[in-house]
């Protein structure tokens, strides 16, 4: 009668959140990289790591928004006159731009960005020529920013 020796293989990494195991180097690719840890990987898989980062980022974003609102409650009343003066100076320095903006505000925007067809960002008017304010392109905020970067 022959006896079989059963050898237990110890995993290289085990996710501390979900329990996923890595037995080979290919399996280690499922784990988050970290140069100071054994096998160059953390003890948390990429999937669990990404979920934790999403939760942390959302908490941070909400806290930052709350603090910003709190700050603005005090900032706006205290600096109202300075903001109004800044706007007047800007309008005096660039009268053609402000005139074009006022005229174009009365015209409707397209349903989506004319470059990327996106509707998830705020839509804005991009004037190609400020002498003709009724001629503009509807762009989302990222495309509008990029358009001004390319012009300058």
Residue frames as a rotation matrix with the C-alpha (Angstrom) as fourth column:
UNK 1
0.587 0.809 0.000 0.00
0.809 -0.587 0.000 0.00
0.000 0.000 -1.000 0.00
UNK 2
-0.471 -0.767 0.435 1.45
0.772 -0.597 -0.218 3.36
0.427 0.233 0.874 -1.04
UNK 3
0.249 0.513 -0.822 0.92
0.811 -0.574 -0.112 6.54
-0.529 -0.639 -0.559 0.85
UNK 4
0.227 -0.093 0.970 0.62
0.733 -0.640 -0.232 9.89
0.642 0.763 -0.077 -0.85
UNK 5
-0.460 -0.405 -0.790 2.34
0.801 -0.574 -0.171 12.90
-0.384 -0.711 0.589 0.57
UNK 6
0.504 0.667 0.549 0.08
0.796 -0.606 0.006 15.89
0.337 0.433 -0.836 0.28
UNK 7
-0.612 -0.746 -0.263 1.99
0.787 -0.607 -0.110 19.15
-0.077 -0.274 0.959 0.17
UNK 8
0.536 0.780 -0.324 0.18
0.753 -0.615 -0.235 22.30
-0.383 -0.118 -0.916 1.07
UNK 9
-0.302 -0.594 0.746 1.14
0.843 -0.532 -0.082 25.22
0.446 0.604 0.661 -1.18
UNK 10
-0.069 0.196 -0.978 1.35
0.725 -0.663 -0.184 28.50
-0.685 -0.722 -0.096 0.65
UNK 11
0.687 0.366 0.627 0.04
0.712 -0.511 -0.482 31.48
0.144 0.778 -0.612 -1.35
UNK 12
-0.426 -0.855 0.296 2.44
0.799 -0.509 -0.319 34.34
0.423 0.101 0.900 -2.16
UNK 13
-0.952 0.213 0.219 -0.19
-0.273 -0.915 -0.298 36.94
0.137 -0.343 0.929 -1.30
UNK 14
-0.390 0.898 -0.206 -3.68
0.905 0.415 0.095 36.87
0.170 -0.150 -0.974 0.24
UNK 15
-0.413 0.328 0.849 -5.99
0.028 -0.928 0.372 39.89
0.910 0.178 0.374 -0.04
UNK 16
-0.966 -0.028 -0.258 -6.80
0.257 0.020 -0.966 41.08
0.032 -0.999 -0.013 3.47
UNK 17
-0.584 0.804 -0.111 -10.25
-0.746 -0.585 -0.316 42.28
-0.319 -0.102 0.942 2.33
UNK 18
0.355 0.815 -0.457 -11.72
-0.933 0.341 -0.117 39.60
0.061 0.468 0.882 0.07
UNK 19
0.353 -0.264 0.897 -9.32
-0.399 0.825 0.400 36.68
-0.846 -0.499 0.186 0.67
UNK 20
0.957 -0.057 -0.283 -8.21
-0.259 0.266 -0.929 36.35
0.129 0.962 0.240 -2.98
UNK 21
0.518 -0.794 0.317 -4.97
0.016 0.380 0.925 34.32
-0.855 -0.474 0.210 -3.21
UNK 22
0.666 -0.446 -0.598 -1.96
-0.728 -0.216 -0.651 34.56
0.161 0.869 -0.468 -5.50
UNK 23
0.766 -0.380 0.518 -0.02
0.072 0.852 0.518 31.32
-0.638 -0.360 0.681 -6.02
UNK 24
0.210 -0.693 0.690 2.03
0.967 0.249 -0.044 32.28
-0.142 0.677 0.722 -9.11
UNK 25
-0.701 -0.538 -0.468 3.79
0.440 -0.843 0.309 35.39
-0.561 0.011 0.828 -10.38
UNK 26
-0.757 0.510 0.408 0.96
0.281 -0.310 0.908 35.86
0.590 0.802 0.092 -12.89
UNK 27
0.224 0.868 -0.443 -1.51
0.834 0.065 0.549 35.86
0.505 -0.492 -0.709 -10.00
UNK 28
-0.280 -0.412 -0.867 0.53
0.836 -0.549 -0.009 38.60
-0.472 -0.727 0.498 -8.32
UNK 29
-0.906 -0.033 0.422 -0.57
0.306 -0.739 0.601 40.97
0.292 0.673 0.679 -11.10
UNK 30
0.076 0.997 0.016 -3.99
0.572 -0.057 0.818 40.97
0.817 -0.053 -0.575 -9.43
UNK 31
0.451 0.010 -0.892 -2.44
0.872 -0.219 0.438 42.71
-0.191 -0.976 -0.108 -6.41
UNK 32
0.989 -0.021 0.147 -1.50
0.004 -0.986 -0.169 46.37
0.149 0.168 -0.975 -6.00
UNK 33
0.279 -0.960 0.006 2.18
0.537 0.151 -0.830 47.19
0.796 0.235 0.558 -6.55
UNK 34
0.951 -0.161 0.265 4.35
-0.305 -0.638 0.707 48.34
0.056 -0.753 -0.656 -3.66
UNK 35
0.413 -0.866 -0.282 8.13
-0.318 0.153 -0.936 48.37
0.854 0.476 -0.212 -4.00
UNK 36
-0.372 -0.618 0.692 8.85
-0.841 -0.091 -0.533 47.91
0.392 -0.781 -0.486 -0.27
UNK 37
0.381 0.610 0.695 6.65
-0.822 0.567 -0.047 44.83
-0.423 -0.554 0.717 0.24
UNK 38
-0.463 -0.505 0.728 7.56
-0.156 0.855 0.494 41.17
-0.872 0.116 -0.475 -0.36
UNK 39
-0.276 0.239 0.931 7.10
0.837 0.536 0.110 40.19
-0.473 0.809 -0.349 -4.01
UNK 40
-0.981 -0.186 0.050 6.65
0.189 -0.876 0.444 43.89
-0.039 0.445 0.895 -4.76
UNK 41
-0.353 0.929 0.109 2.92
0.130 -0.067 0.989 43.67
0.926 0.364 -0.097 -3.98
UNK 42
-0.573 0.280 0.770 0.61
-0.791 -0.434 -0.432 44.80
0.213 -0.857 0.470 -1.19
UNK 43
-0.958 0.281 0.062 -1.69
0.237 0.892 -0.384 42.46
-0.163 -0.353 -0.921 0.73
UNK 44
-0.037 0.968 -0.249 -4.76
-0.037 -0.250 -0.967 43.90
-0.999 -0.026 0.045 -0.98
UNK 45
-0.267 -0.027 0.963 -5.94
0.876 0.411 0.254 43.07
-0.402 0.911 -0.086 -4.50
UNK 46
-0.969 -0.179 0.168 -6.40
0.240 -0.832 0.500 45.81
0.050 0.525 0.850 -7.09
UNK 47
-0.280 0.948 0.150 -10.17
0.403 -0.026 0.915 45.41
0.871 0.316 -0.375 -7.10
UNK 48
0.432 0.414 -0.801 -10.49
0.889 -0.048 0.455 45.98
0.150 -0.909 -0.389 -3.32
UNK 49
-0.495 -0.714 -0.495 -7.88
0.741 -0.644 0.188 48.76
-0.453 -0.274 0.848 -3.45
UNK 50
-0.858 0.204 0.471 -9.84
0.238 -0.655 0.717 50.65
0.455 0.727 0.514 -6.11
UNK 51
0.184 0.972 -0.144 -13.07
0.580 0.011 0.814 50.31
0.793 -0.234 -0.562 -4.12
UNK 52
0.246 -0.160 -0.956 -11.35
0.934 -0.223 0.278 51.67
-0.258 -0.962 0.095 -1.00
UNK 53
-0.803 -0.590 -0.088 -9.88
0.532 -0.775 0.342 54.58
-0.270 0.228 0.935 -2.97
UNK 54
-0.482 0.707 0.517 -13.29
0.349 -0.387 0.854 55.46
0.804 0.592 -0.060 -4.42
UNK 55
0.497 0.678 -0.542 -14.83
0.754 -0.028 0.656 55.58
0.430 -0.735 -0.525 -0.96
UNK 56
-0.048 -0.611 -0.790 -11.92
0.854 -0.435 0.284 57.63
-0.517 -0.661 0.543 0.42
UNK 57
-0.883 -0.295 0.364 -12.00
0.459 -0.700 0.547 60.05
0.093 0.651 0.753 -2.54
UNK 58
-0.078 0.943 0.323 -15.74
0.471 -0.251 0.846 60.56
0.879 0.218 -0.425 -2.15
UNK 59
0.528 0.213 -0.822 -15.35
0.849 -0.153 0.506 61.30
-0.018 -0.965 -0.262 1.57
UNK 60
-0.453 -0.793 -0.407 -12.52
0.722 -0.594 0.354 63.73
-0.523 -0.133 0.842 0.82
UNK 61
-0.750 0.212 0.626 -14.51
0.441 -0.545 0.713 65.43
0.493 0.811 0.315 -1.95
UNK 62
0.324 0.946 -0.029 -17.56
0.600 -0.181 0.779 65.89
0.732 -0.270 -0.626 0.28
UNK 63
0.369 -0.264 -0.891 -15.43
0.854 -0.281 0.438 67.23
-0.366 -0.922 0.122 3.16
UNK 64
-0.730 -0.682 0.041 -13.61
0.621 -0.637 0.456 69.63
-0.285 0.358 0.889 0.82
UNK 65
-0.413 0.672 0.614 -16.94
0.463 -0.425 0.778 70.86
0.784 0.606 -0.135 -0.59
UNK 66
0.564 0.644 -0.517 -18.31
0.751 -0.140 0.645 71.42
0.343 -0.752 -0.563 2.93
UNK 67
-0.006 -0.664 -0.748 -15.21
0.790 -0.461 0.403 73.39
-0.613 -0.589 0.527 3.99
UNK 68
-0.825 -0.291 0.484 -15.32
0.553 -0.589 0.589 75.43
0.114 0.754 0.647 0.78
UNK 69
0.054 0.932 0.357 -18.98
0.562 -0.324 0.761 76.37
0.825 0.159 -0.542 1.36
UNK 70
0.571 0.104 -0.815 -18.17
0.811 -0.225 0.540 77.36
-0.127 -0.969 -0.213 4.92
UNK 71
-0.456 -0.840 -0.294 -15.28
0.713 -0.542 0.444 79.53
-0.533 -0.008 0.846 3.74
UNK 72
-0.712 0.186 0.677 -17.35
0.525 -0.500 0.689 81.18
0.467 0.846 0.259 1.01
UNK 73
0.396 0.889 -0.229 -20.09
0.818 -0.228 0.528 82.13
0.418 -0.396 -0.818 3.49
UNK 74
0.473 -0.306 -0.827 -17.56
0.567 -0.613 0.551 84.41
-0.675 -0.729 -0.116 5.18
UNK 75
-0.548 -0.822 0.156 -15.46
0.624 -0.278 0.730 85.35
-0.556 0.498 0.666 2.14
UNK 76
-0.321 0.439 0.839 -18.18
0.865 -0.226 0.449 86.63
0.386 0.870 -0.307 -0.19
UNK 77
0.762 0.645 -0.061 -19.74
0.619 -0.697 0.361 89.24
0.190 -0.313 -0.930 2.10
UNK 78
0.451 -0.657 -0.604 -16.31
0.401 -0.456 0.795 90.49
-0.798 -0.600 0.058 3.24
UNK 79
-0.591 -0.806 -0.023 -14.91
0.261 -0.218 0.941 90.84
-0.763 0.550 0.339 -0.29
UNK 80
0.302 0.833 0.464 -18.02
0.774 0.070 -0.629 91.87
-0.556 0.549 -0.624 -2.21
UNK 81
0.799 0.011 -0.602 -16.75
-0.176 -0.952 -0.252 95.32
-0.575 0.307 -0.758 -3.15
UNK 82
-0.229 -0.966 -0.117 -13.36
-0.540 0.026 0.841 93.99
-0.810 0.256 -0.528 -4.28
UNK 83
-0.459 0.123 0.880 -15.05
0.558 0.810 0.178 91.40
-0.691 0.573 -0.441 -6.54
UNK 84
0.654 0.752 0.083 -17.33
0.581 -0.429 -0.691 94.04
-0.484 0.500 -0.718 -8.08
UNK 85
0.558 -0.532 -0.637 -14.35
-0.509 -0.826 0.244 96.34
-0.656 0.188 -0.731 -8.71
UNK 86
-0.505 -0.757 0.415 -12.37
-0.153 0.552 0.819 93.50
-0.849 0.350 -0.395 -10.28
UNK 87
-0.050 0.594 0.803 -15.28
0.817 0.487 -0.309 92.77
-0.575 0.640 -0.509 -12.64
UNK 88
0.853 0.368 -0.371 -15.52
0.154 -0.855 -0.495 96.43
-0.499 0.365 -0.786 -13.66
UNK 89
0.114 -0.905 -0.409 -11.80
-0.634 -0.384 0.671 96.63
-0.765 0.183 -0.618 -14.41
UNK 90
-0.550 -0.284 0.785 -11.94
0.266 0.832 0.487 93.41
-0.791 0.477 -0.382 -16.42
UNK 91
0.382 0.791 0.477 -14.85
0.788 -0.009 -0.616 94.74
-0.483 0.611 -0.627 -18.45
UNK 92
0.799 -0.136 -0.586 -12.99
-0.257 -0.958 -0.128 98.01
-0.544 0.253 -0.800 -19.10
UNK 93
-0.235 -0.972 0.002 -9.84
-0.500 0.122 0.858 96.19
-0.834 0.200 -0.514 -20.21
UNK 94
-0.950 -0.069 0.303 -11.71
0.179 0.677 0.714 93.86
-0.254 0.732 -0.632 -22.58
UNK 95
-0.384 0.873 -0.300 -14.87
-0.544 -0.476 -0.691 95.66
-0.746 -0.102 0.658 -23.73
UNK 96
-0.282 0.254 -0.925 -15.14
-0.917 0.211 0.338 93.74
0.281 0.944 0.174 -27.01
UNK 97
-0.848 -0.083 -0.524 -15.09
0.011 0.984 -0.175 90.39
0.530 -0.155 -0.834 -25.23
UNK 98
-0.823 0.548 -0.148 -17.71
0.192 0.023 -0.981 91.42
-0.534 -0.836 -0.125 -22.67
UNK 99
-0.294 0.716 -0.633 -19.96
-0.818 -0.531 -0.220 92.89
-0.494 0.453 0.742 -25.37
UNK 100
-0.441 0.071 -0.895 -19.77
-0.656 0.655 0.375 89.64
0.613 0.752 -0.242 -27.34
UNK 101
-0.948 0.072 -0.311 -20.57
0.251 0.771 -0.585 87.63
0.198 -0.633 -0.749 -24.20
UNK 102
-0.632 0.750 -0.197 -23.63
-0.211 -0.411 -0.887 89.75
-0.746 -0.519 0.417 -23.43
UNK 103
-0.156 0.574 -0.804 -25.01
-0.984 -0.163 0.074 89.37
-0.089 0.803 0.590 -26.95
UNK 104
-0.532 -0.142 -0.835 -24.30
-0.447 0.885 0.135 85.63
0.719 0.444 -0.534 -27.11
UNK 105
-0.966 0.173 0.194 -25.95
-0.113 0.392 -0.913 84.94
-0.234 -0.903 -0.359 -23.73
UNK 106
-0.176 0.968 -0.177 -29.31
-0.721 -0.249 -0.647 85.52
-0.670 0.014 0.742 -25.40
UNK 107
0.064 0.131 -0.989 -28.66
-0.904 0.427 -0.002 82.83
0.422 0.895 0.146 -28.04
UNK 108
0.839 0.336 0.429 -29.32
-0.506 0.773 0.384 79.14
-0.202 -0.539 0.818 -27.27
UNK 109
-0.298 -0.936 0.185 -26.53
-0.839 0.350 0.417 76.60
-0.456 -0.030 -0.890 -26.82
UNK 110
-0.180 0.162 -0.970 -26.35
-0.639 0.730 0.241 73.30
0.748 0.664 -0.028 -28.69
UNK 111
0.806 0.591 0.028 -27.50
-0.433 0.558 0.708 70.16
0.402 -0.583 0.706 -26.84
UNK 112
0.804 -0.595 0.014 -23.95
0.464 0.641 0.611 68.77
-0.372 -0.485 0.791 -26.51
UNK 113
0.124 -0.867 -0.482 -20.29
-0.214 -0.498 0.840 69.70
-0.969 -0.001 -0.247 -27.05
UNK 114
0.854 0.241 -0.461 -19.54
-0.464 -0.047 -0.884 70.17
-0.235 0.969 0.072 -30.74
UNK 115
-0.059 -0.939 -0.338 -16.07
-0.955 0.152 -0.254 68.60
0.289 0.308 -0.906 -30.39
UNK 116
-0.915 -0.402 0.039 -16.51
-0.387 0.847 -0.365 65.55
0.113 -0.349 -0.930 -28.16
UNK 117
-0.259 0.920 -0.293 -20.33
-0.231 0.236 0.944 65.28
0.938 0.313 0.152 -28.14
UNK 118
-0.747 -0.094 -0.658 -20.28
0.569 0.422 -0.706 65.20
0.344 -0.902 -0.262 -24.32
UNK 119
0.147 0.817 0.557 -23.20
-0.004 -0.563 0.826 66.27
0.989 -0.123 -0.079 -22.15
UNK 120
0.425 0.032 -0.905 -21.71
0.804 0.446 0.393 65.47
0.416 -0.894 0.164 -18.73
UNK 121
-0.570 -0.641 -0.514 -19.80
0.787 -0.605 -0.119 68.77
-0.235 -0.473 0.849 -18.36
UNK 122
0.220 0.603 -0.767 -21.14
0.305 -0.789 -0.533 72.31
-0.927 -0.117 -0.357 -18.33
UNK 123
0.156 -0.099 0.983 -21.58
0.988 0.008 -0.156 73.74
0.007 0.995 0.099 -21.84
UNK 124
0.060 -0.261 -0.964 -20.02
0.294 -0.918 0.267 77.08
-0.954 -0.299 0.021 -22.75
UNK 125
0.957 0.239 0.163 -19.83
0.238 -0.329 -0.914 79.42
-0.165 0.913 -0.372 -25.74
UNK 126
-0.061 -0.996 -0.067 -16.47
0.564 -0.090 0.821 79.75
-0.824 0.012 0.567 -27.53
UNK 127
0.828 0.345 -0.442 -16.23
-0.085 -0.702 -0.707 82.80
-0.555 0.623 -0.552 -29.79
UNK 128
0.292 -0.720 0.629 -14.02
0.925 0.380 0.006 82.42
-0.244 0.580 0.777 -32.82
UNK 129
-0.612 -0.400 0.682 -14.27
0.571 -0.821 0.031 86.15
0.548 0.408 0.730 -33.54
UNK 130
-0.485 0.401 -0.778 -15.44
0.731 -0.303 -0.612 88.69
-0.481 -0.865 -0.146 -30.97
UNK 131
-0.888 0.184 -0.421 -16.54
-0.347 -0.870 0.352 91.09
-0.302 0.458 0.836 -33.74
UNK 132
-0.307 0.805 -0.508 -19.29
-0.575 0.268 0.773 88.58
0.758 0.530 0.380 -34.62
UNK 133
-0.687 -0.057 0.724 -20.72
-0.713 0.242 -0.658 87.54
-0.138 -0.969 -0.207 -31.24
UNK 134
0.384 0.906 0.177 -23.58
-0.830 0.423 -0.364 85.54
-0.405 -0.007 0.914 -32.73
UNK 135
0.579 -0.295 -0.760 -21.06
-0.373 0.733 -0.569 83.14
0.725 0.613 0.315 -34.29
UNK 136
-0.111 -0.600 0.793 -19.81
-0.991 0.126 -0.043 80.78
-0.074 -0.790 -0.608 -31.58
UNK 137
-0.237 -0.043 -0.971 -19.16
-0.266 0.964 0.022 77.10
0.935 0.263 -0.240 -30.97
UNK 138
0.658 0.478 0.582 -20.75
-0.708 0.129 0.694 75.20
0.257 -0.869 0.423 -28.08
UNK 139
-0.151 -0.786 -0.599 -18.04
-0.210 0.618 -0.758 73.41
0.966 0.011 -0.258 -26.12
UNK 140
0.796 0.260 -0.546 -17.89
0.439 0.373 0.817 71.55
0.417 -0.890 0.183 -22.82
UNK 141
0.913 -0.404 0.050 -15.58
-0.332 -0.668 0.666 73.02
-0.236 -0.625 -0.744 -20.17
UNK 142
0.259 -0.886 0.385 -12.57
0.235 0.444 0.864 70.72
-0.937 -0.134 0.324 -20.88
UNK 143
0.139 -0.170 0.976 -12.78
0.985 0.125 -0.119 71.28
-0.102 0.977 0.185 -24.66
UNK 144
0.895 0.227 0.385 -13.21
0.278 -0.957 -0.082 75.05
0.349 0.180 -0.919 -24.15
UNK 145
0.718 -0.695 -0.041 -10.11
-0.234 -0.296 0.926 75.15
-0.656 -0.655 -0.376 -21.94
UNK 146
0.017 -0.712 0.702 -8.17
0.609 0.564 0.557 73.16
-0.793 0.418 0.443 -24.57
UNK 147
0.509 0.242 0.826 -9.37
0.841 -0.345 -0.417 75.50
0.184 0.907 -0.379 -27.34
UNK 148
0.980 -0.155 0.126 -7.97
-0.178 -0.963 0.202 78.52
0.090 -0.220 -0.971 -25.50
UNK 149
0.417 -0.877 0.237 -4.68
-0.055 0.236 0.970 76.72
-0.907 -0.418 0.051 -24.82
UNK 150
0.080 -0.353 0.932 -4.26
0.886 0.454 0.096 75.97
-0.457 0.818 0.349 -28.53
UNK 151
0.783 0.270 0.561 -4.99
0.525 -0.771 -0.362 79.59
0.335 0.577 -0.745 -29.51
UNK 152
0.913 -0.407 0.004 -2.44
-0.337 -0.750 0.569 81.10
-0.229 -0.521 -0.823 -27.11
